Amino acid sequence: MLAYSRDRAYTGWDYCDGLSSRVLGALPVENRWVNLAFQETAKRAPINARPLLLVEQRRNFMGAGLFAMANLTVDRLLREQGDTAGDPGVDFAGEAVDLLDWLVRNRCRGYSGFCGSHQHRTQSLTNTGDTNMPSVVSTAAPARALLRSGDLDPVFPAVGRTAADFVVEDLAYREVDGGAVLKYLPKDSWDYVTPNAMAVGAHLLVDLWAATGDDALAERAGRILDYVATLQTNAGGWYYRHPPDESHLSMDNFHNGFIVESMLRYDEAVGENRYGDVLDRALSFYRHELFDADGAPNWDESSTYPRDVHASAQGILVFSRTGELERARRILSWAVENLSDGDGRFYFRKHRFYTKRVTLMRWCQAWMAYAISEYLARQAFDDPPL
């Protein structure tokens, strides 16, 4: 996987990149409906329409962070196991350094701390997002990669630690009844909150607490997750947004995985078993409603299809963290069998009657490379980087 991605400079198409179409850019109008037509055609067409639309291939900010962590973990695996035969001549640490340098250079400017956005514009029904609009989700993995890299360059964790200011200040952390809330994007209103994005922010604050020892960060993370816990349904999962009617998504697979992983990370790092009961219900729902016994990911609590590679990756991450390595292995085996070419290239989604064999560099390659590296690390190390 890393060879495929490295050969392409970790650059490729992305999930929501239709506005990067050179055909669209040549049109003499700027119209949200035209933008939506290009964006949704690129995203939803049963074949890959991006070459026809001349969509530019770019390096994704989140993807670069995921690739950096995967390279760091592979470097450690090879060094500690004394095995370089698997990929001779590749400097995995050097690859990580190049990616981390790129992240530092390409972070969003004008905010309180380190943060990043997807490298293309997006269009919603109400507004157009630009390439300098960061989110908590696109920031978390790159910041985590920087925090892990102090032995390569002390500048990296120093920059990564400033992400705490972005989360607290620019995402408008505030306490409410039942805990605390964050915005997904700095420009969001408080008409709704996004539980999985808040959980990702809490996960990042825990990582920052582990790196700095600043107890205020762990306290804030706990308050955010406390509030997320209040939104858990009787089924054990979470709707994409609160209130639920603010999104067309229901209790979908990988966004629920974000929440589960974040609570597991808190309890593992801070050590309070604070979310034991919540996690018992959440993991039961996640195991049995969002995955089949053979490891195939379901879309949400009521729909089997599409089966998404990102859901497979997140399942590998969650069950690697819980120590259910055989379950993680089944998910990985299903993904290799059904959503890959068997030689390191992963595909987007399997629908009921066809498979979308487009490879999205962040959505497919970066997430799966990161997930597989963490799965291997959990098997190999007493102190895995999870």
Backbone hydrogen bonds, N-H to C=O, Kabsch-Sander energy under -0.5 kcal/mol:
donor,donor_aa,acceptor,acceptor_aa,energy
5,S,1,M,-2.2
6,R,2,L,-3.3
7,D,3,A,-2.4
8,R,4,Y,-0.6
8,R,5,S,-0.7
9,A,6,R,-2.0
10,Y,5,S,-3.1
11,T,8,R,-1.6
12,G,58,R,-2.1
13,W,359,T,-0.5
17,D,14,D,-0.9
20,S,17,D,-2.2
21,S,18,G,-1.4
22,R,54,L,-2.3
23,V,53,L,-1.3
25,G,21,S,-2.2
26,A,22,R,-1.1
27,L,23,V,-0.5
27,L,24,L,-1.5
35,N,31,N,-2.7
36,L,32,R,-2.8
37,A,33,W,-2.0
38,F,34,V,-2.1
39,Q,35,N,-2.8
40,E,36,L,-3.0
41,T,37,A,-1.7
42,A,38,F,-2.3
43,K,39,Q,-1.9
44,R,40,E,-2.9
45,A,41,T,-1.9
49,A,47,I,-1.1
53,L,49,A,-1.9
54,L,50,R,-0.6
54,L,51,P,-0.7
55,V,50,R,-2.3
56,E,20,S,-1.7
58,R,12,G,-2.0
58,R,56,E,-0.5
64,A,60,N,-2.4
65,G,61,F,-1.6
66,L,62,M,-2.2
67,F,63,G,-2.8
68,A,64,A,-2.3
69,M,65,G,-2.1
70,A,66,L,-2.3
71,N,67,F,-2.6
72,L,68,A,-2.4
73,T,69,M,-2.3
74,V,70,A,-2.4
75,D,71,N,-2.4
76,R,72,L,-2.1
77,L,73,T,-2.7
78,L,74,V,-2.6
79,R,75,D,-2.3
80,E,76,R,-2.8
81,Q,77,L,-1.8
82,G,78,L,-0.7
83,D,78,L,-1.6
84,T,82,G,-0.5
87,D,84,T,-0.7
90,V,87,D,-1.3
91,D,89,G,-0.5
92,F,90,V,-1.1
95,E,91,D,-2.3
96,A,92,F,-2.2
97,V,93,A,-2.4
98,D,94,G,-2.3
99,L,95,E,-2.1
100,L,96,A,-2.8
101,D,97,V,-2.8
102,W,98,D,-1.9
103,L,99,L,-2.1
104,V,100,L,-2.3
105,R,101,D,-2.3
106,N,102,W,-2.2
107,R,104,V,-0.7
108,C,115,C,-2.2
122,T,129,G,-1.7
124,S,127,N,-2.8
129,G,122,T,-2.6
133,M,130,D,-1.2
135,S,116,G,-1.5
136,V,184,Y,-1.8
139,T,135,S,-1.0
140,A,136,V,-1.8
141,A,137,V,-0.7
143,A,139,T,-2.4
144,R,140,A,-2.4
145,A,141,A,-2.4
146,L,142,P,-2.1
147,L,143,A,-2.2
148,R,144,R,-1.5
149,S,146,L,-1.4
150,G,147,L,-0.6
152,L,149,S,-1.4
153,D,149,S,-1.8
156,F,153,D,-1.5
158,A,154,P,-1.3
159,V,155,V,-2.4
160,G,156,F,-2.6
161,R,157,P,-2.4
162,T,158,A,-0.6
162,T,159,V,-1.2
163,A,160,G,-1.9
164,A,161,R,-1.5
165,D,162,T,-1.0
166,F,162,T,-1.1
167,V,163,A,-2.4
168,V,164,A,-2.5
169,E,165,D,-2.7
170,D,165,D,-0.9
170,D,166,F,-0.6
171,L,166,F,-1.5
172,A,169,E,-1.0
173,Y,167,V,-0.5
173,Y,168,V,-1.3
174,R,181,V,-1.8
176,V,179,G,-2.4
179,G,176,V,-2.3
180,A,223,R,-1.4
181,V,174,R,-2.7
183,K,171,L,-2.1
188,D,185,L,-1.6
193,V,242,H,-2.3
196,N,240,Y,-0.5
198,M,194,T,-2.3
199,A,195,P,-2.2
200,V,196,N,-2.1
201,G,197,A,-2.2
202,A,198,M,-2.3
203,H,199,A,-2.7
204,L,200,V,-2.2
205,L,201,G,-2.1
206,V,202,A,-2.3
207,D,203,H,-2.2
208,L,204,L,-2.5
209,W,205,L,-2.6
210,A,206,V,-2.6
211,A,207,D,-1.5
212,T,208,L,-1.9
213,G,209,W,-3.3
215,D,213,G,-1.0
217,L,214,D,-1.6
218,A,214,D,-0.9
219,E,215,D,-2.3
220,R,216,A,-2.2
221,A,217,L,-2.4
222,G,218,A,-2.4
223,R,219,E,-2.0
224,I,220,R,-2.4
225,L,221,A,-2.4
226,D,222,G,-2.3
227,Y,223,R,-1.9
228,V,224,I,-2.3
229,A,225,L,-2.5
230,T,226,D,-1.2
230,T,227,Y,-0.5
231,L,227,Y,-0.6
231,L,228,V,-1.5
232,Q,229,A,-1.4
233,T,237,G,-3.0
236,G,233,T,-1.1
240,Y,250,S,-1.1
242,H,193,V,-2.6
246,E,243,P,-1.9
247,S,244,P,-1.5
252,D,250,S,-1.4
253,N,299,W,-2.3
256,N,252,D,-1.4
257,G,253,N,-1.9
258,F,254,F,-1.8
259,I,255,H,-1.3
260,V,256,N,-2.4
261,E,257,G,-2.8
262,S,258,F,-2.1
263,M,259,I,-2.2
264,L,260,V,-2.5
265,R,261,E,-2.5
266,Y,262,S,-2.1
267,D,263,M,-2.5
268,E,264,L,-2.5
269,A,265,R,-2.4
270,V,266,Y,-2.9
271,G,266,Y,-0.8
271,G,267,D,-0.8
276,G,273,N,-1.1
279,L,275,Y,-3.2
280,D,276,G,-2.1
281,R,277,D,-1.7
282,A,278,V,-2.5
283,L,279,L,-3.3
284,S,280,D,-1.6
285,F,281,R,-2.2
286,Y,282,A,-2.9
287,R,283,L,-3.0
288,H,284,S,-2.2
289,E,285,F,-2.4
290,L,285,F,-1.0
290,L,286,Y,-0.6
292,D,296,A,-2.9
295,G,292,D,-1.9
298,N,290,L,-2.6
299,W,303,S,-1.1
299,W,304,T,-0.5
300,D,303,S,-1.9
307,R,350,K,-2.8
308,D,306,P,-0.7
309,V,348,F,-2.3
312,S,308,D,-1.6
313,A,309,V,-2.4
314,Q,310,H,-2.4
315,G,311,A,-2.2
316,I,312,S,-2.1
317,L,313,A,-2.0
318,V,314,Q,-2.6
319,F,315,G,-2.6
320,S,316,I,-1.6
321,R,317,L,-1.9
322,T,318,V,-1.9
323,G,320,S,-0.5
324,E,319,F,-1.5
325,L,323,G,-1.8
328,A,324,E,-2.3
329,R,325,L,-2.4
330,R,326,E,-2.0
331,I,327,R,-2.0
332,L,328,A,-2.4
333,S,329,R,-2.9
334,W,330,R,-2.4
335,A,331,I,-2.2
336,V,332,L,-2.6
337,E,333,S,-2.3
338,N,334,W,-2.5
339,L,335,A,-2.8
341,D,345,R,-2.2
346,F,344,G,-0.5
347,Y,339,L,-3.0
348,F,356,K,-1.0
348,F,358,V,-1.3
349,R,356,K,-1.0
350,K,307,R,-2.5
351,H,349,R,-0.6
351,H,354,Y,-2.8
356,K,349,R,-2.8
357,R,355,T,-1.2
358,V,356,K,-0.6
360,L,358,V,-0.7
361,M,13,W,-1.6
361,M,359,T,-0.5
362,R,13,W,-0.6
364,C,360,L,-2.6
365,Q,360,L,-1.4
366,A,361,M,-2.5
367,W,362,R,-1.8
368,M,364,C,-1.8
369,A,365,Q,-2.7
370,Y,366,A,-2.4
371,A,367,W,-2.5
372,I,368,M,-2.8
373,S,369,A,-2.1
374,E,370,Y,-2.2
375,Y,371,A,-2.2
376,L,372,I,-2.4
377,A,373,S,-2.2
378,R,374,E,-2.4
379,Q,375,Y,-1.2
380,A,376,L,-1.9
381,F,377,A,-2.7
